[in-house]
Amino acid sequence: MLKTFATAALALSCLTLAALAEPSNISAPDAQIATQSGDIVLIDVRRQSEWQATGMPSGATGITLQDSDFIAQVLARVDGDKSQPVALICRSGNRSSIAATRLEAAGFTNVQNVKEGMSGRRGAGIGWIARDLPVEAYADAD
């Protein structure tokens, strides 16, 4: 009985650690190359005011993390294919990490975080903008 309990506790702790694991990361230059070649879908999870202030990474789709239908919008962007490679970017990598975790919990299997974000983050990289990677001016669709 004790052995069964110990085995179950170990399995549960492994599942908990896996659920809390940080998503895999991709550098801004690698995300840019993969986006331009069509190998990855890049989603900018920042707010509209941030897109207006800095522009969006070239080729990215803007889907705000705070949207109540965030998961549904991403699913539509990948034509329902949860195995489609997706990279997420925000200002400094925090919101994109949260977004990656949410997508993985929803069954997406190939999600990466641009940890350095648009503006850079200590220990992660100088960011999309400082690397002078291409951006597109944001034009409100309304």
Sequence and secondary structure as in RCSB ss.txt:
>XXXX:A:sequence
MLKTFATAALALSCLTLAALAEPSNISAPDAQIATQSGDIVLIDVRRQSEWQATGMPSGATGITLQDSDFIAQVL
ARVDGDKSQPVALICRSGNRSSIAATRLEAAGFTNVQNVKEGMSGRRGAGIGWIARDLPVEAYADAD
>XXXX:A:secstr
 HHHHHHHHHHHHHHHHHHH   EE  HHHHHHHHHTTSSEEEE S HHHHHHH EETT EE  TTSTTHHHHHH
HHTTT TTS EEEE SSSHHHHHHHHHHHHTT  SEEE TTTTT BTTTBS TTTTT  EE      
